[in-house]
Amino acid sequence: MIPLNERFPLAGFHHSACMLALWLLLLPLAASAQDSRADRLPPLPQLRVELFEPAIRDTVSAAYEEARRKPADGEVNGRLGMVLQAHQQLESAAQSYQRASLLQPGAFRWRYLLGTVQAELGETEQAAESLQSALDRQPDYFPARLKLAEALFALGNARASLNLYEQLATEHADSSVLHYGLGRVHFAAGNLRLAERSYRRACEISRDFRAAHYALARIYTKLGDTAKAERHLALYRSSRGAAPAPEDPLMRDVVSLRSGARSHLERGLAHQDKGEIERAIAAYHEALRIQPDYVQAHVNLLAAYVSLSDWGKARQYYEKTVALHRDSAEAHYNYGIVLSRQGNRLKARRAFRKALQINPFYAEAHSNIGYIEAQDGDLELAAKHFRLALQHRPGYREAQYNLARVLMERNEFHDVIALLEPSVDVVDDYSPRLLHTLADACTRAGLFESGISYARKAAELAASLDQHALASQIREELNAAEKELSKHP
């Protein structure tokens, strides 16, 4: 075997010399590539930092000044984009992300975040391009793939959108947003049965997904299934939630950069929705530390203290709210709850009426006045307010139940049946009581078989929802009714 140094004499020397020469030749090319990227960079966004509220101003100003000091630093430009996106400065955020993408060509996150901003701005074609470019660098990021499927559908590229949705459905079968998007594609193509299956799966995963319930109502209307259409329309009206967004660490990083009173208010609302009242209160207080005259933070504190039955604190924040804004219907309504819980029906009625003077469509205020009127024995006026509550908030279960009880007191059994039968398939905490009332109305109207059928369903549902006392009561009544019927076959 010929030694290496004999086969390639002086290889080390020539290799080093050649590499040095090549490196020297490439230096201008590398500098030229950097210059080319710099030439294509959009300018830094022009920000008037002084116009931001004080708590936000410091955060934005710090990121902006760093970008002005280091205009060729991709990380710094991207960070500025995140701060701007967090505070809804979307066009400026897009400029910053474009700069970061050019300065760091291999980076996934700047292209992805650019796509999210472009989608929010309605620049759907550009968003699709940015998202595809991001996925070229990191193909398995689920939120980016989902957003790309949405963008392709919006652009009319239904086939590509469908292919992507179907691929995602095999990997992320528990995403209600994905199934909803797949349903939209099937519906647009006229495939109603496939759309129905996708929307139904979205509702099974997220029971409070309003848009999916509405979509199902539309499909069942087209299919001629009126009962199911009415059921999902009632669920749409009674639901208040959207589908949970998929876990998105990059967007979570953006949201974490929010500052200012509004961001703390939003965090408080998120805590309150989860029942984390003490944490919600802390967030609202932080909002007031930044902006002491923030009316909504005072209103939310009032509501939070009502939920804790802290009447003294609730009254304190009611007084602070009306001192800042006398026409807050929500403040008067919540103070009415305080007075009602304390047994002062006269003053509670006044507070609810004051809320209605400001907002005549306030369903919850109508419902509470109806409850007070029923307690005072004015069933006609109570029924009027419960009907108004349902008119302004269709599917409002508390008002529906209270109206049914008032109608039962007035022996208007057929009206109760007409009120409750359309929503017998809705399942929530009110369902067993409503079915129990419906069973009672049917029995007293002479519809014994329907009454027993509804009573059985009410007992089963109460047990499944851990309402065991109600389930036992219904079973006892059911046994007595069945014995009575057996005497008169």
C-alpha positions in Angstrom: 0.0 0.0 0.0 1.4 3.4 -0.9 1.6 5.7 2.1 -0.7 8.6 2.0 2.0 11.2 2.0 3.6 9.5 -1.1 0.3 9.3 -3.0 -0.4 12.9 -2.3 3.0 14.6 -1.8 2.8 18.0 0.0 -0.9 17.6 0.3 -1.1 19.3 3.6 0.8 22.3 2.4 -1.2 22.7 -0.8 -4.5 22.1 1.0 -3.8 24.8 3.5 -2.7 27.3 0.9 -5.7 26.5 -1.3 -8.1 26.8 1.5 -6.6 30.2 2.5 -6.9 31.4 -1.1 -10.5 30.1 -1.3 -11.4 31.7 2.1 -9.9 35.0 0.8 -12.0 34.7 -2.4 -15.2 33.9 -0.4 -14.8 36.9 1.9 -16.2 39.4 -0.6 -19.0 36.9 -1.6 -20.1 36.5 2.0 -20.0 40.3 2.5 -21.9 40.6 -0.7 -24.6 38.2 0.5 -25.0 40.1 3.8 -25.1 43.4 1.9 -27.8 41.9 -0.4 -29.9 40.9 2.6 -29.4 44.3 4.1 -30.6 45.9 0.9 -33.8 43.9 0.9 -34.6 44.7 4.6 -37.7 46.7 5.1 -37.0 49.8 7.2 -37.5 49.6 10.9 -41.1 50.5 11.8 -41.6 54.2 12.7 -43.1 54.2 16.2 -44.4 57.1 18.2 -43.6 55.6 21.6 -45.0 58.6 23.5 -48.5 57.7 22.4 -48.5 54.4 24.2 -50.0 54.2 27.7 -47.3 54.5 30.3 -47.2 50.8 31.4 -46.8 49.7 27.8 -44.5 52.5 26.7 -41.5 51.3 28.7 -41.7 47.8 27.3 -42.1 49.0 23.7 -39.5 51.7 24.0 -36.9 49.3 25.4 -37.4 46.8 22.5 -37.4 49.6 19.9 -34.3 51.3 21.1 -32.4 48.0 21.1 -33.5 47.4 17.5 -32.3 50.9 16.5 -28.9 50.1 18.2 -28.6 46.7 16.5 -30.5 46.9 13.2 -28.7 43.9 11.7 -29.4 41.6 14.7 -32.2 39.1 13.7 -32.9 38.1 17.3 -33.4 41.8 18.3 -35.7 42.5 15.4 -37.7 39.4 16.1 -38.0 40.4 19.7 -39.3 43.8 18.7 -41.9 42.1 16.5 -43.1 39.9 19.4 -43.5 43.0 21.7 -45.4 44.8 19.0 -47.6 41.8 18.2 -48.3 41.4 22.0 -49.7 45.0 22.0 -51.6 44.7 18.7 -49.3 46.8 16.6 -49.6 44.3 13.8 -48.3 46.2 10.8 -45.2 47.3 12.7 -44.8 43.7 14.0 -45.0 42.4 10.5 -42.1 44.7 9.4 -40.0 43.5 12.3 -40.6 39.9 11.6 -39.8 40.4 7.9 -36.5 41.9 8.9 -35.8 39.1 11.4 -36.6 36.5 8.7 -34.1 38.0 6.3 -31.5 38.4 8.9 -31.9 34.8 10.2 -32.9 32.9 7.0 -33.0 29.5 8.8 -35.2 30.5 11.7 -38.6 29.0 11.8 -40.3 31.2 14.5 -40.0 34.5 12.7 -41.7 33.2 9.6 -44.4 31.5 11.7 -45.1 34.6 13.7 -45.1 36.7 10.5 -47.7 34.4 9.1 -49.9 34.7 12.2 -49.8 38.5 12.0 -50.5 38.6 8.2 -53.5 36.3 8.8 -54.8 38.6 11.5 -54.3 41.6 9.1 -56.3 39.8 6.4 -53.3 39.3 4.2 -54.2 35.7 3.6 -52.0 34.9 0.5 -48.9 36.4 2.2 -49.8 34.5 5.4 -49.9 31.2 3.5 -46.5 31.9 2.0 -45.0 32.7 5.3 -46.5 29.7 7.0 -45.3 27.4 4.2 -41.9 28.9 4.5 -41.9 28.3 8.2 -42.9 24.7 7.8 -40.2 24.1 5.3 -37.9 24.7 8.2 -39.9 22.9 10.9 -42.5 20.6 9.3 -44.0 19.2 12.5 -45.3 22.3 14.2 -49.0 21.6 14.6 -50.3 25.2 15.1 -48.5 26.3 11.9 -49.9 23.4 9.9 -53.4 24.1 11.2 -53.1 27.8 10.3 -51.9 26.9 6.8 -54.9 24.6 6.3 -57.2 27.5 7.3 -55.3 30.0 5.0 -55.5 27.6 2.0 -59.2 27.1 2.5 -59.7 30.9 2.7 -57.8 31.3 -0.6 -60.1 28.8 -2.3 -57.6 26.0 -2.5 -60.0 23.5 -1.0 -58.2 20.3 -2.2 -54.9 21.3 -0.6 -56.7 22.4 2.5 -58.7 19.1 2.7 -55.5 17.0 2.2 -53.7 18.9 5.0 -56.7 18.7 7.4 -57.2 15.0 6.8 -53.5 14.3 7.4 -53.7 16.3 10.7 -56.8 14.5 11.8 -54.9 11.2 11.8 -52.2 12.8 14.1 -54.3 15.1 16.3 -57.7 13.5 16.6 -58.5 15.4 19.8 -58.4 18.9 18.3 -61.9 20.4 18.0 -60.5 23.3 16.0 -59.2 20.9 13.4 -62.5 19.0 13.1 -64.3 22.3 12.8 -62.0 23.3 10.0 -62.4 20.0 8.3 -66.2 20.4 8.5 -66.0 23.8 6.8 -64.1 22.3 3.9 -66.7 19.4 3.5 -69.6 21.9 3.9 -68.2 24.2 1.1 -67.9 21.1 -1.1 -71.5 20.1 -0.5 -70.6 17.0 1.5 -73.2 17.5 4.2 -72.9 14.1 5.9 -69.1 14.4 6.1 -69.4 18.0 7.4 -72.0 16.9 10.0 -69.6 14.2 11.2 -66.7 16.6 11.6 -68.8 19.3 13.3 -70.3 16.7 15.6 -66.8 15.5 16.6 -65.8 19.1 17.3 -68.8 19.5 19.6 -68.1 16.2 21.4 -64.5 17.4 22.1 -65.5 21.0 23.1 -69.1 21.1 24.4 -69.2 24.9 24.5 -67.9 25.4 20.9 -70.5 27.9 19.7 -69.5 28.1 16.1 -69.6 24.3 15.7 -73.1 24.1 17.3 -74.3 26.8 14.8 -72.7 25.0 11.9 -74.5 21.8 12.9 -77.8 23.7 13.2 -77.3 24.9 9.6 -76.6 21.4 8.4 -79.6 19.8 10.1 -81.8 22.5 8.7 -80.6 21.6 5.2 -81.1 18.0 5.9 -84.6 18.6 7.2 -83.9 17.4 10.7 -85.7 20.2 12.6 -85.4 18.7 16.1 -81.6 18.4 15.9 -81.4 21.9 14.2 -83.3 23.4 17.1 -81.3 21.5 19.7 -78.0 22.8 18.3 -79.3 26.3 17.8 -80.3 26.3 21.5 -76.8 25.1 22.4 -75.3 27.8 20.2 -77.3 30.4 22.1 -76.6 29.1 25.6 -72.9 28.5 25.0 -70.4 31.3 25.6 -67.2 29.7 24.6 -64.9 29.1 21.6 -62.9 26.0 21.0 -59.7 25.8 23.0 -56.8 26.8 20.9 -54.1 24.2 20.4 -51.0 24.4 22.5 -48.8 27.0 20.9 -45.5 27.7 22.8 -44.5 30.5 20.4 -47.8 32.4 20.7 -47.7 31.8 24.4 -44.3 33.6 24.4 -45.8 36.5 22.6 -48.8 36.8 25.0 -46.5 36.7 28.0 -45.0 40.0 26.8 -48.2 41.9 27.2 -48.1 44.7 29.8 -50.5 47.5 30.8 -53.8 47.5 32.6 -55.7 45.7 29.9 -53.4 42.7 29.9 -54.0 42.3 33.6 -57.7 42.6 33.1 -57.6 39.9 30.5 -55.6 37.6 32.8 -58.1 38.3 35.6 -61.0 37.3 33.3 -59.2 34.1 32.4 -58.7 33.2 36.1 -62.3 34.1 36.8 -63.6 31.8 34.0 -61.7 29.0 35.7 -63.1 29.7 39.1 -59.7 31.1 40.4 -61.3 34.1 42.0 -58.5 35.1 44.3 -56.0 35.1 41.4 -58.5 37.1 39.3 -58.8 39.7 42.1 -55.0 40.0 42.3 -54.9 40.6 38.5 -57.7 43.3 38.7 -55.9 45.0 41.5 -52.7 45.1 39.4 -54.7 46.6 36.5 -55.9 49.4 39.0 -52.4 49.9 40.2 -51.4 50.8 36.6 -54.6 52.7 35.8 -56.6 53.7 38.9 -59.6 55.0 37.0 -60.1 51.7 34.9 -63.9 51.3 35.2 -64.0 47.7 34.0 -61.5 46.6 36.5 -63.7 48.1 39.3 -66.7 46.4 37.8 -64.9 43.0 37.7 -63.7 43.3 41.3 -67.3 44.0 42.3 -68.4 40.8 40.5 -65.5 38.8 42.0 -66.4 39.8 45.5 -70.0 39.0 44.9 -68.9 35.4 44.0 -67.0 35.3 47.3 -70.1 36.7 49.2 -67.9 39.5 50.5 -70.7 42.0 50.6 -68.6 44.8 52.2 -65.9 44.7 49.5 -68.6 44.4 46.8 -70.3 47.5 48.0 -67.0 49.3 48.2 -66.2 48.6 44.5 -69.8 49.4 43.5 -69.4 52.8 45.0 -66.0 53.3 43.3 -67.5 52.2 39.9 -70.5 54.5 40.0 -68.3 57.4 41.1 -66.3 57.0 37.9 -69.2 56.0 35.7 -72.8 56.3 36.9 -74.1 54.6 33.8 -72.5 51.2 34.3 -75.4 48.7 33.9 -73.1 45.9 35.0 -72.3 47.6 38.2 -75.9 48.3 39.1 -76.8 44.7 38.2 -74.0 43.2 40.4 -75.0 45.5 43.3 -78.6 44.2 42.8 -77.2 40.7 43.4 -75.6 41.9 46.6 -78.8 43.4 47.9 -80.8 40.3 46.8 -78.5 37.9 48.6 -78.8 40.1 51.7 -82.6 39.8 51.6 -83.3 43.4 50.6 -85.6 42.7 47.7 -87.0 46.3 47.5 -83.5 47.8 46.9 -82.4 44.9 44.8 -85.4 45.5 42.4 -84.4 49.2 42.2 -80.8 48.3 41.3 -81.9 45.8 38.6 -84.4 48.4 37.2 -81.5 50.9 37.1 -79.5 48.5 35.1 -82.4 48.0 32.7 -82.8 51.8 32.3 -79.3 51.9 31.0 -79.5 48.6 29.0 -83.1 47.4 28.3 -81.7 44.2 26.8 -79.9 43.0 29.9 -81.3 39.5 30.1 -79.8 38.7 33.5 -81.4 41.8 35.0 -84.8 40.8 33.6 -84.4 37.3 35.1 -83.6 38.6 38.5 -86.5 41.0 38.6 -88.7 38.1 37.5 -87.4 36.1 40.4 -88.2 38.9 42.9 -91.7 39.4 41.4 -92.3 35.7 41.8 -91.2 35.8 45.4 -93.6 38.7 46.0 -96.5 36.8 44.3 -96.9 38.8 41.1 -96.6 35.8 38.8 -97.9 37.7 35.7 -95.1 40.3 36.0 -92.6 37.6 36.8 -93.5 35.7 33.7 -93.2 38.9 31.6 -89.6 39.4 32.8 -88.6 35.8 32.3 -89.9 35.9 28.7 -88.0 39.2 28.1 -84.9 37.5 29.5 -85.3 34.6 27.0 -86.1 37.0 24.2 -82.8 38.9 24.7 -80.8 35.8 25.5 -82.3 32.7 23.8 -81.5 29.5 25.5 -81.0 31.2 28.9 -81.5 28.1 31.1 -82.1 29.8 34.4 -84.8 32.0 33.0 -86.3 29.1 31.2 -86.5 27.1 34.4 -88.0 29.9 36.4 -90.6 30.7 33.7 -91.6 27.0 33.7 -92.1 27.1 37.5 -94.2 30.2 37.2 -96.3 28.7 34.5 -96.8 25.6 36.6 -98.0 27.7 39.5 -100.5 29.2 37.1 -101.6 25.7 35.9 -100.5 26.6 32.3 -99.2 23.1 31.7 -99.4 23.1 27.9 -97.4 26.3 27.8 -94.7 24.6 30.0 -94.6 21.7 27.5 -94.3 24.1 24.5 -91.5 25.9 26.4 -89.4 22.9 27.4 -89.9 20.2 24.8 -87.7 21.8 22.1 -84.6 21.6 24.4 -85.0 18.1 25.9 -81.8 16.9 24.3 -79.7 19.7 25.8 -77.4 18.4 28.6 -76.3 20.7 31.4 -76.8 21.2 35.1 -80.3 22.5 34.6 -81.4 19.6 32.4 -82.6 17.2 35.2 -84.7 19.9 36.8 -86.2 21.0 33.5 -87.0 17.4 32.5 -88.5 16.9 35.9 -90.7 20.0 35.5 -91.7 18.8 32.0 -92.6 15.4 33.3 -94.8 17.0 35.9 -96.5 19.3 33.3 -97.2 16.3 31.0 -98.7 14.3 33.9 -100.9 17.1 35.1 -102.0 17.7 31.5 -103.1 14.1 31.2 -100.1 13.0 29.0 -99.1 10.2 31.4 -96.9 8.1 29.1 -94.9 11.2 28.1 -94.7 12.2 31.8 -93.2 8.9 32.9 -90.8 8.8 29.9 -89.5 12.3 30.8 -89.3 11.4 34.5 -87.1 8.4 33.8 -84.8 10.4 31.6 -84.6 13.1 34.3 -83.7 10.5 37.0 -81.0 9.0 34.8 -79.5 12.3 33.9 -79.6 13.6 37.5 -77.7 10.5 38.6 -75.1 10.9 35.8 -74.5 14.5 36.9 -74.1 13.5 40.6 -77.4 15.2 41.5 -78.3 12.2 43.7 -80.9 13.9 45.9 -82.9 15.0 42.9 -82.5 11.6 41.3 -83.9 9.9 44.5 -86.8 12.3 44.6 -87.7 11.7 41.0 -87.5 7.9 41.4 -89.8 8.0 44.4 -92.3 10.1 42.4 -91.9 7.8 39.4 -92.6 4.6 41.5 -95.7 6.2 43.0 -97.0 7.3 39.5 -96.3 3.8 38.0 -98.2 2.2 40.9 -101.1 4.5 40.4 -101.2 3.8 36.7 -101.1 0.1 37.3 -104.4 0.4 39.2 -106.0 2.0 36.2 -104.7 0.1 33.1 
